[in-house]
Amino acid sequence: MKALTKKFSQSLAVAAIVTSAAVMFAMPAQARDLSEIRDDVFQVVNSGAYPPFSFVDTQGNLVGFDVDIAKALAEKMGVEVNVQSSPWNGIIAALVGGRFDACICSMSNTEERRQAVDFTDPYYSAGLSVWVQGDTNDINSIDDFSGKRIGSTLGETGNQWAVENADGKWHNQTFQGLPDMMNGLTTGRIDAMIADDVPVLVAMQENAPDIKMVDVGELPRWPAAISIQKNHPELLKALNSALKEIKADGTYQAIVDKWIGEGANIE
């Protein structure tokens, strides 16, 4: 994969990870080990703005694929769980600072993030995709981004890719979550958006917005995994063991069927 990174854009792309690293050194290590979690409550975080993986329903409840995964893993681990939401661009800093025990939040396991947190085995795979309004015909390659307004979610891999590769050719516009970004696309505030493929495909099935995916060539794919504060091997081992259990006994596939689509395979 090609990267046209310049010094300025690179500094922007890694801003979130630099912030996280700063928090790591500035704050005492507060994350709990597994024995402490078992004596209390497993504190899990996601963005709450990434349907169908995490979002707030009409009754005000935090629900979604990642929420159910968190509950299933907690059951296998024999712990009580509390799933909360937090703005995406601050999740790593909050995790590093010990506010949460784990982020079960569809986080892509990237080299930059591994500098700040540890990851479990992957629990599904996601890749970037480009979306435009249904009647748009002038964006068919990355070259066609020139002069356009490109949307991405602040702190996500799509945002990092857009910043690293812009090189002054297009205008990046950031959003706090997928629903807001999709609204920005359908209302014409942006010309295209770059996001993980699975949530957009599911959102299209549910809401039928007039948008379409365009093939602009090869884009990055990453494994999505659970992130925890560094140097907690017992918690990491317990999460990996629980992941294997829910995949082996059918719990994982039942959650996929519920939120992604019956029979879907996203591993």
C-alpha positions as a Python dict, from the first residue, in 0.01 Angstrom:
ca = {
    (1, 'M'): (0, 0, 0),
    (2, 'K'): (130, 338, -97),
    (3, 'A'): (168, 622, 149),
    (4, 'L'): (235, 979, 46),
    (5, 'T'): (313, 1097, 397),
    (6, 'K'): (459, 1443, 448),
    (7, 'K'): (594, 1584, 773),
    (8, 'F'): (292, 1799, 850),
    (9, 'S'): (28, 1541, 763),
    (10, 'Q'): (221, 1271, 945),
    (11, 'S'): (217, 1477, 1263),
    (12, 'L'): (-159, 1511, 1233),
    (13, 'A'): (-205, 1141, 1164),
    (14, 'V'): (-22, 1037, 1478),
    (15, 'A'): (-165, 1311, 1700),
    (16, 'A'): (-400, 1072, 1877),
    (17, 'I'): (-128, 821, 1950),
    (18, 'V'): (109, 1092, 2072),
    (19, 'T'): (-160, 1214, 2307),
    (20, 'S'): (-209, 861, 2432),
    (21, 'A'): (163, 815, 2486),
    (22, 'A'): (178, 1143, 2677),
    (23, 'V'): (-100, 1023, 2903),
    (24, 'M'): (87, 697, 2957),
    (25, 'F'): (392, 875, 3093),
    (26, 'A'): (203, 1150, 3273),
    (27, 'M'): (-37, 933, 3471),
    (28, 'P'): (26, 646, 3714),
    (29, 'A'): (-63, 299, 3590),
    (30, 'Q'): (-419, 253, 3713),
    (31, 'A'): (-549, -39, 3506),
    (32, 'R'): (-643, -336, 3721),
    (33, 'D'): (-521, -689, 3690),
    (34, 'L'): (-762, -980, 3644),
    (35, 'S'): (-796, -1059, 4014),
    (36, 'E'): (-902, -701, 4091),
    (37, 'I'): (-1157, -707, 3808),
    (38, 'R'): (-1303, -1031, 3941),
    (39, 'D'): (-1354, -866, 4278),
    (40, 'D'): (-1530, -569, 4121),
    (41, 'V'): (-1674, -491, 3773),
    (42, 'F'): (-1511, -527, 3431),
    (43, 'Q'): (-1514, -174, 3287),
    (44, 'V'): (-1545, -181, 2905),
    (45, 'V'): (-1565, 110, 2663),
    (46, 'N'): (-1678, 172, 2306),
    (47, 'S'): (-1768, 484, 2108),
    (48, 'G'): (-2147, 444, 2112),
    (49, 'A'): (-2154, 603, 1766),
    (50, 'Y'): (-2065, 313, 1540),
    (51, 'P'): (-2380, 117, 1448),
    (52, 'P'): (-2432, -175, 1437),
    (53, 'F'): (-2127, -230, 1658),
    (54, 'S'): (-2219, 23, 1926),
    (55, 'F'): (-2495, 282, 1939),
    (56, 'V'): (-2770, 421, 2161),
    (57, 'D'): (-3117, 283, 2079),
    (58, 'T'): (-3447, 468, 2097),
    (59, 'Q'): (-3483, 374, 2465),
    (60, 'G'): (-3147, 527, 2548),
    (61, 'N'): (-2967, 196, 2589),
    (62, 'L'): (-2613, 132, 2465),
    (63, 'V'): (-2647, -168, 2235),
    (64, 'G'): (-2480, -340, 1941),
    (65, 'F'): (-2243, -612, 1829),
    (66, 'D'): (-1955, -501, 2050),
    (67, 'V'): (-2182, -461, 2352),
    (68, 'D'): (-2304, -819, 2315),
    (69, 'I'): (-1949, -943, 2259),
    (70, 'A'): (-1842, -772, 2581),
    (71, 'K'): (-2126, -933, 2776),
    (72, 'A'): (-2055, -1277, 2629),
    (73, 'L'): (-1685, -1255, 2713),
    (74, 'A'): (-1759, -1134, 3065),
    (75, 'E'): (-1989, -1432, 3118),
    (76, 'K'): (-1716, -1673, 3008),
    (77, 'M'): (-1465, -1497, 3235),
    (78, 'G'): (-1704, -1506, 3528),
    (79, 'V'): (-1708, -1130, 3584),
    (80, 'E'): (-1973, -859, 3596),
    (81, 'V'): (-1939, -609, 3314),
    (82, 'N'): (-2023, -241, 3273),
    (83, 'V'): (-2015, -121, 2910),
    (84, 'Q'): (-1984, 254, 2863),
    (85, 'S'): (-1936, 492, 2572),
    (86, 'S'): (-1670, 758, 2526),
    (87, 'P'): (-1571, 981, 2230),
    (88, 'W'): (-1363, 773, 1992),
    (89, 'N'): (-1068, 1009, 1961),
    (90, 'G'): (-1009, 991, 2339),
    (91, 'I'): (-1059, 619, 2398),
    (92, 'I'): (-693, 515, 2384),
    (93, 'A'): (-593, 793, 2622),
    (94, 'A'): (-869, 690, 2864),
    (95, 'L'): (-766, 326, 2839),
    (96, 'V'): (-398, 405, 2893),
    (97, 'G'): (-491, 625, 3188),
    (98, 'G'): (-678, 340, 3356),
    (99, 'R'): (-1031, 473, 3326),
    (100, 'F'): (-1135, 148, 3154),
    (101, 'D'): (-1010, -210, 3165),
    (102, 'A'): (-1067, -283, 2797),
    (103, 'C'): (-1190, -134, 2475),
    (104, 'I'): (-1423, -379, 2301),
    (105, 'C'): (-1491, -131, 2028),
    (106, 'S'): (-1399, -273, 1685),
    (107, 'M'): (-1055, -115, 1716),
    (108, 'S'): (-820, -200, 1430),
    (109, 'N'): (-491, -349, 1544),
    (110, 'T'): (-239, -113, 1387),
    (111, 'E'): (132, -65, 1446),
    (112, 'E'): (79, 286, 1582),
    (113, 'R'): (-179, 173, 1837),
    (114, 'R'): (41, -117, 1950),
    (115, 'Q'): (286, 143, 2077),
    (116, 'A'): (30, 245, 2339),
    (117, 'V'): (-188, -63, 2409),
    (118, 'D'): (-187, -441, 2385),
    (119, 'F'): (-431, -631, 2164),
    (120, 'T'): (-603, -967, 2192),
    (121, 'D'): (-642, -1209, 1906),
    (122, 'P'): (-866, -1059, 1635),
    (123, 'Y'): (-1240, -1117, 1651),
    (124, 'Y'): (-1323, -996, 1302),
    (125, 'S'): (-1168, -820, 1003),
    (126, 'A'): (-1259, -486, 850),
    (127, 'G'): (-1131, -285, 557),
    (128, 'L'): (-1161, 71, 438),
    (129, 'S'): (-1410, 159, 167),
    (130, 'V'): (-1506, 479, -17),
    (131, 'W'): (-1867, 593, -44),
    (132, 'V'): (-2032, 866, -251),
    (133, 'Q'): (-2387, 984, -323),
    (134, 'G'): (-2582, 755, -551),
    (135, 'D'): (-2579, 993, -848),
    (136, 'T'): (-2206, 1074, -825),
    (137, 'N'): (-2001, 960, -1124),
    (138, 'D'): (-1684, 1168, -1097),
    (139, 'I'): (-1506, 972, -821),
    (140, 'N'): (-1366, 643, -946),
    (141, 'S'): (-1009, 653, -817),
    (142, 'I'): (-797, 818, -550),
    (143, 'D'): (-684, 1069, -813),
    (144, 'D'): (-1047, 1186, -836),
    (145, 'F'): (-1030, 1298, -470),
    (146, 'S'): (-838, 1605, -588),
    (147, 'G'): (-1012, 1922, -469),
    (148, 'K'): (-1291, 1722, -304),
    (149, 'R'): (-1416, 1723, 56),
    (150, 'I'): (-1342, 1381, 207),
    (151, 'G'): (-1509, 1277, 532),
    (152, 'S'): (-1372, 1043, 797),
    (153, 'T'): (-1431, 972, 1165),
    (154, 'L'): (-1183, 1144, 1393),
    (155, 'G'): (-931, 898, 1535),
    (156, 'E'): (-1031, 602, 1316),
    (157, 'T'): (-808, 429, 1062),
    (158, 'G'): (-1001, 593, 779),
    (159, 'N'): (-909, 934, 918),
    (160, 'Q'): (-545, 834, 952),
    (161, 'W'): (-537, 710, 592),
    (162, 'A'): (-706, 1026, 463),
    (163, 'V'): (-463, 1255, 645),
    (164, 'E'): (-152, 1057, 549),
    (165, 'N'): (-242, 1041, 182),
    (166, 'A'): (-399, 1382, 119),
    (167, 'D'): (-70, 1560, 48),
    (168, 'G'): (-271, 1879, -1),
    (169, 'K'): (-475, 1729, -284),
    (170, 'W'): (-810, 1712, -104),
    (171, 'H'): (-983, 1865, 199),
    (172, 'N'): (-1033, 1639, 501),
    (173, 'Q'): (-1344, 1687, 714),
    (174, 'T'): (-1380, 1492, 1037),
    (175, 'F'): (-1688, 1361, 1218),
    (176, 'Q'): (-1749, 1214, 1563),
    (177, 'G'): (-1931, 903, 1440),
    (178, 'L'): (-2064, 712, 1141),
    (179, 'P'): (-2428, 838, 1154),
    (180, 'D'): (-2314, 1202, 1147),
    (181, 'M'): (-2070, 1129, 864),
    (182, 'M'): (-2332, 948, 656),
    (183, 'N'): (-2564, 1243, 707),
    (184, 'G'): (-2284, 1472, 591),
    (185, 'L'): (-2253, 1269, 273),
    (186, 'T'): (-2624, 1249, 192),
    (187, 'T'): (-2673, 1623, 256),
    (188, 'G'): (-2375, 1724, 44),
    (189, 'R'): (-2147, 1857, 316),
    (190, 'I'): (-1880, 1619, 187),
    (191, 'D'): (-1820, 1469, -156),
    (192, 'A'): (-1708, 1125, -35),
    (193, 'M'): (-1642, 941, 288),
    (194, 'I'): (-1392, 675, 381),
    (195, 'A'): (-1494, 424, 647),
    (196, 'D'): (-1484, 58, 744),
    (197, 'D'): (-1698, -143, 505),
    (198, 'V'): (-1908, -364, 737),
    (199, 'P'): (-2089, -95, 941),
    (200, 'V'): (-2172, 109, 631),
    (201, 'L'): (-2310, -197, 451),
    (202, 'V'): (-2529, -279, 752),
    (203, 'A'): (-2645, 83, 785),
    (204, 'M'): (-2745, 77, 419),
    (205, 'Q'): (-2958, -231, 476),
    (206, 'E'): (-3139, -63, 764),
    (207, 'N'): (-3174, 294, 641),
    (208, 'A'): (-3136, 265, 261),
    (209, 'P'): (-2955, 598, 212),
    (210, 'D'): (-2886, 697, -147),
    (211, 'I'): (-2514, 624, -138),
    (212, 'K'): (-2290, 372, -309),
    (213, 'M'): (-1948, 218, -266),
    (214, 'V'): (-1690, 298, -533),
    (215, 'D'): (-1388, 85, -615),
    (216, 'V'): (-1088, 317, -596),
    (217, 'G'): (-830, 41, -584),
    (218, 'E'): (-661, -138, -297),
    (219, 'L'): (-727, 6, 49),
    (220, 'P'): (-594, -116, 385),
    (221, 'R'): (-755, -394, 588),
    (222, 'W'): (-684, -462, 954),
    (223, 'P'): (-790, -717, 1215),
    (224, 'A'): (-1026, -577, 1476),
    (225, 'A'): (-923, -676, 1828),
    (226, 'I'): (-980, -592, 2193),
    (227, 'S'): (-733, -344, 2338),
    (228, 'I'): (-615, -327, 2697),
    (229, 'Q'): (-350, -137, 2888),
    (230, 'K'): (-1, -275, 2834),
    (231, 'N'): (159, -541, 3055),
    (232, 'H'): (-151, -719, 3183),
    (233, 'P'): (-85, -1073, 3055),
    (234, 'E'): (-343, -1247, 3275),
    (235, 'L'): (-625, -1028, 3146),
    (236, 'L'): (-503, -1071, 2789),
    (237, 'K'): (-493, -1449, 2830),
    (238, 'A'): (-842, -1457, 2984),
    (239, 'L'): (-989, -1250, 2700),
    (240, 'N'): (-826, -1465, 2433),
    (241, 'S'): (-953, -1779, 2605),
    (242, 'A'): (-1306, -1635, 2627),
    (243, 'L'): (-1295, -1536, 2259),
    (244, 'K'): (-1210, -1894, 2164),
    (245, 'E'): (-1495, -2024, 2379),
    (246, 'I'): (-1765, -1802, 2231),
    (247, 'K'): (-1651, -1890, 1879),
    (248, 'A'): (-1647, -2261, 1957),
    (249, 'D'): (-1991, -2280, 2122),
    (250, 'G'): (-2182, -2073, 1865),
    (251, 'T'): (-2228, -1762, 2080),
    (252, 'Y'): (-2015, -1549, 1849),
    (253, 'Q'): (-2201, -1651, 1534),
    (254, 'A'): (-2535, -1584, 1704),
    (255, 'I'): (-2419, -1228, 1776),
    (256, 'V'): (-2303, -1190, 1415),
    (257, 'D'): (-2641, -1316, 1291),
    (258, 'K'): (-2822, -1068, 1517),
    (259, 'W'): (-2629, -753, 1427),
    (260, 'I'): (-2455, -810, 1093),
    (261, 'G'): (-2683, -1050, 909),
    (262, 'E'): (-2782, -1414, 935),
    (263, 'G'): (-2506, -1640, 811),
    (264, 'A'): (-2261, -1352, 764),
    (265, 'N'): (-1892, -1431, 796),
    (266, 'I'): (-1682, -1133, 905),
    (267, 'E'): (-1381, -1318, 1045),
}
